[in-house]
Amino acid sequence: MAALRNTVLIFCVATAFLGTCSGFTASDAVYRAGVVYHVGHSGGWSIFSDYNKWSSTKEFHVGDTLIFTYDKMFHNLMQVDGKDYQACNTKSPIVFYDTGSDAINLKNPSNYYFIGGINFDPEWYAMTLKEPGHCQAGQKLHVKVTLPIPNHHLVASPIPAPAPK
């Protein structure tokens, strides 16, 4: 039995050493997999959803993905900073999306801000500048992204020593 215990001990030490040398740590293995969120559920990214209510029931972590689906003839998506989010300023987005199905991978712990804009013909858009835009109508989303939470259920329990005979 002592030989088995020594073998297990050597294996554990070697595994820890190799993991440290490779840059992979045991704690990396216990984080949960990223979650894919479809923004607005079946309603998608539109002016008819309450995104504050939608996001209030979720916790967003590094590695999660936000999927925005919308009719690209009438909507778009912009990632903006907090100041532009509050002001619904569409003039200087960090990133502009207009595919109708955009996947945003949340790579860093941070605040992410998204607002909607209007994809209309420029002449039509010029006539509607006095009307509230999509962001003002509620097409905006703020998510606070944190580091993943360790999943303690995935941590292997230590192997108990055999009972003495």
N, C-alpha and C positions, 0 to 999 in steps of 0.2 A: 504494500500500500504506500509506503514511503516513496517508492520509485514513481508511482503514478502521481503523487502529490508534487514531487520534484519536476516531473515532466510538465504538468499543468503550470507550475510556477515559471519554468523556463519559457514555455509557450507564451504566457501572459507578458512576461518581461520583453521577449523578442517582439511580440505584436506591438506593445507600447513603444518600443524603440523604433521599429520600422514606421509606425504611424507618425511619430515625431519627426523623423527624418524626411518623410514625404510631404510634410506640411498638413497632413490630415490628422485631426485629433479625434479622440473618442467622442468628445462632445459634438463634433460635426455629424456623427452618425445618429444622434438622438433627436435632431430637429425634425419637425413635421414636414411633410411634403408641401409644396406651394399649392394654394387653393386658386381655382379659376372662378372669378366672379363675372357674371353677365350683368352689366350695369343696367339697372331698371327692370331686371327680370324680363318677362315677355314683352313689356312695353318698349324696351330698348331705350336708346338715347333720343329723347324727344322733349317737347315743351309740356307734355302732359303727365310728368312724373314728379314726385317729391323725393329728390335725391338725398336730402338731409335725413328724411325718415328711412329711406332705403339703407343708407350707410350706417345709421345709428345702431343697427342690429348686428353689425359685423366688426370683426377685428382684422385689420390688414397688417400683413407681415412681409418682410423681405422675402422674395421668391414667389409671392402671389402674382396673379395676372388679372388685369381688368379687361374685359371684352366690351367694347362699345359697338353696338349695331344700330344703324340709322339709315334713312333714305338720303343718299348723298346728293340727290337733286335739291333737297331743301335744308339739309343740315350739314354741319361739319363739327370738328372737335379741335379744341386748342388746349394745350397745356400752358399755363401761365403762372406767374408768381403770385404771392398772396395779395399784393397791392392791386394788381390787375384783376384778380378774382373779385375782390371787394367792389371795385369800380366797374366791373363788367367791361373792361377795356380789351377790345379785340385787335388793337393796332400793333401790338408787339408780342406775339406768342413766343414761348420758348420752343414749342414744336407745334406744327399745324398738320392735322390729319383730315383727309377727305375721301377715304376709300369706301366708307359705309360699313366697314367691319374692321375695327382697329384693335389690336391686342397690345396692351401696355404692360410690360413686365416691371414690377416694382422692385428695383434692384438695390435701393438704399433706404435706410431708415430716414424718413423725412416727411414733410408735409407736401402732398401733391395736390395741385389745383387744376381743375378742368372746367372749361366753359364752352357753350355752344354758340355757334355763329350761324349766319344765313348764307346759303349758297344760291343766290338769285342772280339773274341777269343784272349787270352793273347799272343799267338805266332804271330798272325796276327797283333795285336796291337804293339808288339815289332818291327815289320818290318815297321810300319807306323809312328814311333816316329819322324822321320825327316820331315814328312808331317805336314802342319798346322792342328791343331785340330779344333773341332767344334766351340769353343769359338773364336779362331783366325779368323774363317770364318764368325763370326758375330752372333753366337748363344749365346747371352748374353743379359741380361735385368737388368736395374737399375730402381727402382721405389722409389720415395720419398713419404712416407706416412705421412699424417697430420691428426690432429684431425678432426672429422666430423664437417661439417658446420651446424650451427643451421638453420632449415627450418622455417623461420618466418611465412610462410603461415599456419603452423599447430598450431600456438599459438592462443588460443581462445581470442576473443576480450572481453573486460570487458562489463558486462551487463549495459546498460545505465539506469540511474534512471528514473522512470516513470515521465511523465510530470505532473506538478501540475494542479489540477482541480479547 
